[in-house]
């Protein structure tokens, strides 16, 4: 699955093996798409979907993300532009995961009640914070790497990572002063889609 990132000033195939491997793994992870939503928005239908195919998708996506992040380790001594590319790709992967979970269907009883809907939205934002935070961290690492490069040919990548970080901060209410270093995905994080369905 193509990733909507800027084209590098050098061909992707001209990068060293390590960033190419990260790129391949991120594409494979993004290709793990969420399941089709249930045909009905009843509590029972959404609950069964959330606990069944949606939970299975989250597990697969987290596993794929962990594999992509583990592939970052050999890049520690790589040129900064390769570290920047890899970090930007990881940032996008976390952002995409958070957006997919946020777009999960809401049962009708919640959607029809403004107070319940607000509570649900707040709970969802809190549950997605680990993914959003890691996205911002990776994008910041990306931006810092391209600052280190100091070559105007990579300005589009630096701007991309800055812009995406700001977007994630605003959408998912991530604190803006957090660390820039990306870390392995928390495999235990399982955002629930129906926790606010009570009442």
N, C-alpha and C positions, 0 to 999 in steps of 0.2 A: 504494500500500500504506500503510494507516494506521500512524503511528508512535506507540508507546506512551509518549507524554510527557504531562505535565499540560495541561489546557486553559488557555490564557492568560486572564487577567482581561478582556482585550478580544478581540473576534472576530478570528479569523485573517485574515479579509478586510479588517479595519480596519488591519492592519499596513501599513507602506510596501512598495513593490514589491520592494525588495531582500531582506528576510527571507522574503517569500512565495516568491520565486524559489529561495532556498536550500531552503526547505521542500519545494517541488515537486521539486527535483533530488534531495534525500535520499530522498523517497518513490520516485522513479524508480530510484535506486540500490538501495534495499532490495528493490524488485520484481524485481531480477536475482537470482533464487534459485539455489542450487547444484543441479547435476544429480542425478538419482536415482543412488544408489550401485549398484555392480555387483551382479549376482545371486549371485556367488560371492566368497568372501574369499581366494581363492588369490593367490599373489604375482603371477602373470601378469595376472589380472583386475583387481586393484587398481592395478597399475602402469599398465596400459593406460588405466584410468579416470582416474588421477591425471595422466597425461601428455596425455590427450585432452580430454574434456569438462570435467574439473575445472580443468585449467590454463586452458582457454578462459574458464571462468566467473570465475576470479580476475582474468584480464586485463580482462574486461568490468567487473567490480566496481571494480577499481582506477581504470579510466578514468572510471567514473561518479562515484567518490569525488573524483577530482581536479577534475572539473567542478563538483561541489558546493562544494569548498573554494575554488576560484577565485572563485566567486560571493560569498565572504565579503569580498573586497577592497573593494567599494563600501560596506561597512557600517562602515568605520573611523570615520566621523564620525557614525554613527547613534546614537539614544538607547540607553542601556545595556541596557534591557530587550529591545530588538531584537537587539543583539549577543549578549545572553545566550541568547535563544531559538535563534538561529542556531548558536551554539557547542554548545548542548545537543544539537541535532539532529545535528551533525557527530560529537559524542562517541558518540551512539547508533549512528551509521553504522559507525564504526570498531569499536565493541564487537560489533556484529552480525556484521561481517566476520570478526573473530577467532573468535567463537563458531561460525560456520558452518565455518570451516576446522578448528577443533578437533574438530568433530563428524564429520569425514571418516572413512570406514570404515578399519579396521585389518585387515591381512591375518591370516589364521588363525595362521600360524606365529609371529607376534609376540604375538597375543592369548593364545596358549597358554603362552607363556614369560614368567614374572614379571619376570626380569631384562631381557629384550628389551623387554617392555612398558614398564618404567620408563624405559629408555633412550630409547624412542620418545617417551614422554610428555615427558621432559625436553627432547628435541630439538624437539618441536612447540612447547612453551612458549617456547623460545628463538627459534624462527622467527617466532612470532606477536608477539614483544615490540614490534616497531615499530608494529603496529596497536594493541596494547593501550596503549602509551605515548602515542600520539596521542589515543586515546580519553580517557585520564586528563587530558591537557593541555587538551583541549577542554572536558571537564566542569568543570575548575578555572577555566577562563576564564569559563564560564557562571556558575558560583557567584560569582566575583568581580564580574561584571557586575551581578548582582542585589543583591549587597552594596552596590554603588554606587548602585543605584536607591533603596534604603532604604525601600521600600514593602511593608507586610505583605501586600498583595494578591499579591505575587510570591513569598512564602515557600515555596509548594509547589514552584515551579520551582527555587529555590535548594536546597531539601532534596533534590529529585530528582537534581540534578546532583552534590551531595555524596555521596548514597547510591550512585549509579551509579559514581562515581569509586572509592569504597572497594571496591565489589564487583569492579571490574576489577583493582584493585591486588591483592586477595586471590586471585582466580582465576588471574591471569596473572603473579603475582609481580613486579609493577612496583614499582620503588623509589619510595617515597612523597615524596621530596624533589625531584622533577623539575619543570621549568619549566611554567608554566600557559598559555603562548601556543601556540595551535594553528598548524600549518604545513601546506603542501601535502603530499599523500600521496606517499610514495616509490614511484613507479611501477615501479621496478626490483625492489621487494620481492616475491618469489614464494615463499611458504612451501611447502616440499616435503612431500608427505604420505607418502612411502615411503623417506625417506633412511635410516631406522633399520632397514631390512628385511634387512640383511646378516646372515649366520650362520643 
